[in-house]
Amino acid sequence: MIPGLTDARILRALELLGNQLDPDIEETFPTLEERILAQALENVEQAERRLREIQLLVGDVALASSR
């Protein structure tokens, strides 16, 4: 957590991110709000990649079992 941060919305946003920001994001974006949004977007992109991979794996299994 960031000392002295009093805005409850910012604190909640950080909680939703697991109170962690990627070091590259911290270096790239100047404000905490921008960093939070960039980290959230990065998390979504990672989740989408994992979902596509899972769909391919499960789809392969489902296709093989239906034959």
N, C-alpha and C positions, 0 to 999 in steps of 0.2 A: 504494500500500500504506500501511497505517496504522502509523506508527512505534511500537515497543514492544509490538506485538501478538505474543504468543508461542503462542497456542493454534493448533496445527496444523490443527484442524478448521475454525476460523474462517478461517484463511488459505486453506485449500482451497476453502471456500465462496465467498470473495471471488474467488479465481481463476476459479471456474466462472461467476461473473458478469462476468468480464472486468475485475475490479478496479475496477468503476465502480458507483456508486450514484446514482440520480436525485436531484438537489438537493431536489425536493419531498418525496421519501421521507426523505431525511436530516433535513429540517425537521420532518416529521410524527411519526416514530417515535423514542422516547427511547433505545432500546438498539441496539447494533450488530446483535445477533441478530435483533431485530424488523425492522430495516432490510434485512438480508439476505433474510429470508423475504418481506418485502413486495416487494422488487425481483425476487425469483425469481417470485413470483406475477404481477407486472406483465409480466415477460418472457413467461410462459406465455400470458397473455391476449393480448398482442401477436402471439405466434406463432399462436394460434388464429384471430385476425382475419385474418392474412395467409393462413393455410391455407384458410379459407372463401373468401377472394377468389380465390385460385389455383384452387380447386375450381370456382368459378363460371366463371372464364376458360377453364380446360381443358375443363370440361363443355360450354361453349358451342362450343368448337372441335371436340370429339369429336362433339357432336350434329350440327353442320353438315357434318362430313366423312362421316357415316354416311348422309346423305340422298342 
